[in-house]
Amino acid sequence: MILESLRTSVRTLYPQVVNWRRQIHQQPELGFAEVRTAALIQELLQSWGIPYEAGIAQTGVVATIQGSRPGRTLAIRADMDGLPIQEENPVPYRSQIPQRMHACGHDGHTAIALGTAKLLFEQRQRLPGRVKILFQPAEESPGGAKPMIAAGVLEGVDAILGLHLWNNLPLGTIGLKSGPTMANTDRFYLQVLGKGGHGAMPHQTVDAIVVGSQIISALQTIVSRNLDPLQPAVVTVGKFQAGDAFNVIAPKAELWGTVRTFDPVSAAVIPKRLEAIVAGICQAYGALYELDYQRTYPAVHNHPEMTALVAKAVHLTLGEQAQIHPEMSMGGEDMAFFLQQVPGCYFFLGSANPALGLTFPHHHPRFDFDETALALGMELLLRCSELYCGFTAA
């Protein structure tokens, strides 16, 4: 293959990619506030001479590697944002910002995309068409894909790729499947409005904690008793907050939760059943409620042809021993919005290494990954670019 020589380039660049990843890891930023991260990206792109646009969807950056002759346009997407988590990793590159952490691998995604951009630019004379690298803000929340699309980043794009470092799989294992891959993600915010009073006189009150507890228990029956058991779905209450004192019955309870589905029927049934349960329990106990149910990210659907292209790139990179699993996740991703607009594929790159203690799950205070995956991620994206664009001999 034309890009076989780039394996050496990847290995040479790898230590610098690790350094970029660790710089970003030390300065995590939340959605639409990725100012330092975007500045680092722009600084590097400018130093390499790669044209870019900044300030897209507030902090997004788009780099364009223009080839030597006309051809197709491939986009590669990398998310940049961190999470509001206090890091507990005893490593020299741990987060320097309190209550901020890269706990999902986005620092690695950004570093991989930077390395890919640099190496593609060095090979631009062999490139028909062009490759656009989309450095996207706010994947975790509230979502940067839609505003980037609205800003026109997909104009002229024929296909799109993205990868997610994945501690649910061992290093080097690939999670890849055509069709639905990650779930619809909905959110709900519920306030139970009871009547407070003295803890010793419950007959004078409507206890919001009791009502909220009954609601949480009953919501678990939606999946087990209202949905097709062959269709995956999750209803989770992640926040239950009520009360201020040991001897005061709480007048109000706040419940926040998330709903995950793949099946459109399940996605339609759950919000109706959820509100019916809330309304029925509140009525039975004499409470009122306020419910805000929000649709957020649609399901990630991979295009068959682009999935096959990634599979071919995996085998070219890892050989016959390549391990590809048809991975699905109830996690959500706003990569879904890009995939609604153009054909593409979003795949998982295994990054866990038990021998190094790198097995903590995503969004955990001890999350970290085997940085060897950074080199593998670069090579896979380069292979995909070669296959899609059709690199020529020098």
C-alpha positions in Angstrom: 0.0 0.0 0.0 1.1 3.6 -0.7 1.0 4.5 3.0 3.0 1.5 4.2 5.9 3.9 4.7 3.8 6.0 7.0 4.0 3.3 9.7 7.6 4.6 10.3 6.3 8.2 10.4 3.6 7.2 12.9 6.2 5.6 15.2 8.5 8.7 14.9 5.7 11.1 15.7 4.2 9.0 18.4 6.2 10.5 21.4 5.0 13.9 20.4 1.4 12.8 20.1 1.7 11.4 23.6 3.0 14.8 24.7 0.0 16.6 23.1 -2.4 14.2 24.7 -0.9 14.8 28.2 -0.9 18.6 27.7 -4.6 18.5 26.9 -5.2 16.0 29.7 -3.7 18.4 32.3 -5.9 21.3 31.2 -9.4 19.8 30.7 -12.2 22.1 29.6 -16.0 21.6 29.5 -18.2 22.0 26.5 -17.9 25.2 24.5 -15.2 26.4 26.9 -12.3 24.5 25.2 -10.3 27.7 24.8 -6.8 26.3 25.7 -7.4 23.1 23.7 -8.5 25.0 20.6 -5.5 27.4 21.0 -3.1 24.4 21.1 -4.7 22.9 18.0 -4.4 26.2 16.1 -0.8 26.8 17.2 0.2 23.3 15.9 -1.8 23.6 12.6 -0.3 27.0 12.0 3.2 25.8 12.6 2.7 23.0 10.1 1.2 25.3 7.5 -2.2 23.5 7.5 -5.1 25.9 6.6 -7.8 26.0 9.3 -10.9 27.8 10.5 -11.4 28.5 14.1 -14.3 29.8 16.3 -16.8 27.4 14.7 -19.6 26.6 17.1 -17.7 28.8 19.6 -14.5 26.8 20.1 -14.5 24.3 17.2 -11.6 24.1 14.7 -11.6 22.7 11.2 -8.4 21.9 9.4 -8.3 21.2 5.6 -5.7 19.1 3.9 -6.1 19.8 0.2 -4.8 17.2 -2.2 -2.9 17.7 -5.4 -5.8 17.0 -7.7 -9.6 16.7 -7.5 -11.3 13.9 -5.7 -13.6 13.0 -2.9 -13.7 14.7 0.5 -13.4 12.7 3.7 -14.1 14.3 7.1 -12.5 13.0 10.3 -14.2 14.1 13.6 -12.5 14.3 17.0 -14.2 15.7 20.2 -12.3 17.9 22.6 -14.2 18.4 25.8 -13.7 17.0 29.3 -16.0 16.2 32.2 -16.9 17.8 35.6 -15.0 15.0 37.5 -12.2 15.3 40.1 -9.3 13.1 38.8 -7.9 10.5 41.2 -5.1 9.2 39.0 -1.6 9.3 40.6 0.1 10.3 37.4 2.4 13.2 36.6 0.0 14.4 33.8 -3.1 14.4 36.0 -5.6 17.2 35.6 -4.4 20.6 37.1 -8.0 21.9 37.2 -10.2 21.0 40.2 -13.3 19.2 39.3 -12.3 18.9 35.7 -11.0 15.7 34.0 -10.6 14.0 30.7 -12.4 10.9 31.7 -13.6 9.6 28.4 -10.6 9.7 26.1 -11.3 12.9 24.2 -7.8 14.1 24.9 -6.6 11.1 23.0 -9.1 11.6 20.2 -7.8 15.2 19.7 -4.1 14.0 19.8 -4.8 11.3 17.3 -6.5 13.8 15.0 -3.6 16.2 15.2 -1.1 13.5 14.3 -3.3 12.3 11.5 -3.5 15.9 10.1 0.2 16.4 10.3 1.1 13.2 8.5 -1.7 13.6 5.8 -0.4 17.1 5.1 3.1 15.8 4.6 1.6 13.4 2.0 -0.7 15.9 0.3 1.0 15.5 -3.1 -0.3 11.9 -3.1 -3.8 12.9 -2.0 -6.6 13.2 -4.5 -9.5 15.3 -3.1 -9.2 16.5 0.5 -9.5 15.5 4.1 -11.2 17.8 6.7 -10.4 17.3 10.4 -13.2 18.5 12.6 -12.2 19.3 16.2 -15.6 19.4 17.8 -16.5 21.0 21.2 -19.1 19.9 23.7 -19.8 16.3 22.9 -20.5 15.4 26.5 -23.0 18.3 26.8 -24.8 20.1 25.5 -23.7 19.0 22.0 -21.4 20.6 19.5 -22.1 18.6 16.4 -25.4 20.3 15.4 -24.0 23.8 15.6 -20.9 22.8 13.7 -23.2 21.3 11.0 -25.2 24.5 11.0 -22.0 26.4 10.5 -21.4 24.5 7.3 -18.6 22.1 8.2 -20.1 19.3 6.1 -20.4 21.3 2.9 -18.7 19.3 0.1 -18.1 16.4 2.5 -18.8 13.0 0.9 -18.2 10.8 4.0 -17.1 11.0 7.6 -15.2 8.8 10.1 -14.6 8.9 13.8 -13.2 6.7 16.5 -13.6 6.3 20.2 -10.9 5.0 22.5 -12.7 2.2 24.4 -11.8 0.8 27.8 -14.5 -1.8 27.4 -12.2 -3.6 25.0 -8.5 -4.6 25.4 -5.8 -2.7 23.6 -5.9 -3.2 19.9 -9.3 -4.9 19.7 -11.7 -3.1 17.4 -15.4 -2.6 18.0 -17.2 -2.2 14.7 -20.6 -3.0 13.2 -22.8 -1.7 10.5 -26.2 -0.1 11.5 -27.1 1.0 15.0 -24.0 1.2 17.3 -24.8 3.8 20.0 -28.2 4.6 21.5 -30.7 7.3 21.4 -30.2 9.4 24.5 -33.0 11.3 26.2 -33.1 13.2 29.5 -35.8 14.0 32.0 -36.0 16.4 34.9 -38.7 15.8 37.4 -39.8 17.8 40.5 -42.2 16.1 42.9 -44.1 18.8 44.8 -45.4 17.6 48.2 -46.2 19.3 51.5 -43.5 19.7 54.1 -43.9 19.6 57.8 -42.6 18.2 61.1 -40.9 14.8 60.9 -42.9 13.6 63.9 -46.3 14.6 62.3 -46.3 12.9 58.9 -50.1 13.0 58.7 -49.9 16.7 58.2 -47.7 16.4 55.1 -47.2 14.9 51.7 -43.7 13.4 51.9 -41.9 14.1 48.6 -39.1 11.6 49.5 -41.6 8.8 49.8 -43.3 9.8 46.6 -40.0 10.1 44.7 -38.9 6.7 46.0 -42.0 5.0 44.8 -41.5 6.7 41.4 -37.9 5.4 41.1 -39.0 1.9 41.9 -41.9 2.0 39.5 -39.9 3.4 36.6 -37.9 0.2 36.5 -41.0 -1.7 35.3 -41.1 0.2 32.0 -38.2 -1.8 30.5 -39.2 -5.1 32.2 -43.0 -5.0 31.6 -43.8 -2.5 28.8 -41.1 -3.1 26.2 -40.2 -5.9 23.8 -37.6 -7.9 25.8 -35.6 -8.4 22.6 -35.1 -4.6 22.3 -32.4 -3.1 24.5 -33.4 -0.1 26.7 -32.3 1.6 29.9 -34.1 3.9 32.3 -31.8 5.4 34.9 -32.4 7.9 37.7 -29.0 9.5 38.3 -30.0 12.2 40.7 -32.4 12.1 43.6 -32.2 15.2 45.9 -34.6 16.2 48.7 -34.7 17.4 52.2 -32.6 19.6 54.4 -32.9 18.3 58.0 -33.3 15.1 59.9 -36.6 16.1 61.5 -38.3 17.9 58.5 -40.4 16.1 55.9 -39.3 17.3 52.5 -41.8 19.4 50.6 -40.0 18.8 47.3 -37.9 16.2 45.6 -35.8 16.5 42.4 -35.1 13.6 40.1 -32.9 13.7 37.0 -32.5 10.7 34.7 -31.6 9.4 31.3 -33.3 7.0 28.9 -31.4 5.0 26.3 -33.0 3.1 23.3 -32.3 1.9 19.8 -35.8 0.9 18.7 -38.1 3.7 17.6 -41.1 2.0 19.2 -39.4 1.8 22.6 -38.3 5.5 22.2 -41.9 6.4 21.7 -43.4 4.2 24.5 -41.0 5.2 27.3 -41.8 8.9 27.7 -45.5 8.1 27.7 -45.2 5.4 30.3 -42.8 7.5 32.4 -45.3 10.4 32.7 -48.2 8.0 33.3 -46.3 6.4 36.2 -45.3 9.8 37.7 -48.8 11.2 37.3 -50.4 8.1 38.9 -48.1 7.9 41.9 -48.3 11.6 42.6 -52.1 11.5 42.4 -52.2 8.5 44.7 -50.1 10.3 47.3 -51.6 13.7 46.9 -48.5 15.3 45.3 -48.1 17.4 42.2 -45.2 17.2 39.7 -43.4 19.1 37.0 -41.7 17.0 34.3 -39.4 18.1 31.5 -38.6 15.3 29.0 -35.9 16.1 26.4 -34.8 14.3 23.3 -31.0 14.9 23.0 -28.9 12.6 20.7 -30.3 10.2 18.2 -28.8 6.7 17.7 -25.5 6.3 15.9 -26.0 4.4 12.6 -23.0 3.3 10.6 -23.2 3.1 6.8 -22.5 -0.4 5.5 -19.9 0.7 2.8 -18.0 2.9 5.2 -18.1 0.2 7.9 -16.6 -2.3 5.3 -13.9 0.3 4.5 -12.9 0.6 8.2 -12.8 -3.2 8.5 -10.5 -3.4 5.5 -8.3 -0.7 7.1 -8.2 -2.7 10.3 -7.0 -5.9 8.6 -4.4 -4.0 6.6 -3.1 -2.4 9.9 -3.4 -5.4 12.3 -3.2 -8.3 9.8 -5.1 -11.6 9.9 -5.0 -11.6 13.7 -7.2 -8.5 13.9 -10.0 -8.9 16.4 -13.2 -7.1 15.4 -16.2 -7.3 17.7 -19.7 -6.1 16.7 -19.7 -3.7 19.6 -22.9 -1.9 20.6 -23.2 0.6 23.5 -26.1 2.2 25.3 -23.9 5.2 25.5 -24.8 8.2 23.4 -22.8 10.3 20.9 -23.6 13.4 18.9 -21.5 11.9 16.1 -25.0 10.7 15.2 -25.9 14.1 13.8 -23.0 13.9 11.4 -24.0 10.4 10.3 -27.5 11.6 9.6 -26.1 14.0 7.0 -23.4 12.0 5.2 -22.4 8.3 5.0 -19.9 7.4 7.6 -18.7 5.1 10.4 -17.9 5.5 14.1 -15.9 2.7 15.6 -14.3 1.7 18.9 -10.6 1.3 19.4 -9.8 -0.9 22.4 -7.5 0.9 24.9 -7.6 -1.1 28.2 -4.5 -2.8 29.5 -5.0 -4.9 32.7 -1.3 -5.4 33.0 -0.8 -1.7 33.5 -3.9 -1.3 35.7 -5.7 0.7 32.9 -9.1 -0.9 33.2 -11.2 1.8 34.9 -14.4 2.6 32.9 -15.3 5.7 31.1 -16.4 8.7 33.3 -14.6 7.2 36.3 -12.2 9.3 38.4 -9.4 6.8 37.7 -10.1 6.5 33.9 -7.0 6.3 31.8 -5.9 4.3 28.7 -2.9 2.7 27.2 -1.3 5.4 25.1 -0.1 2.8 22.6 -3.6 3.2 21.2 -2.7 6.7 20.0 -0.3 5.3 17.4 -2.8 2.6 16.4 -5.6 5.2 16.0 -3.4 7.4 13.8 -2.5 4.5 11.5 -6.1 3.3 11.2 -7.3 6.8 10.2 -4.4 7.1 7.7 -5.3 3.7 6.2 -9.0 4.8 6.0 -8.0 8.0 4.2 -5.8 6.0 1.8 -8.6 3.6 1.0 -11.3 6.3 0.6 -9.4 8.9 -1.3 -7.2 6.6 -3.3 -3.6 7.8 -2.7 -1.3 7.9 -5.7 2.3 7.0 -6.0 4.8 9.8 -5.3 
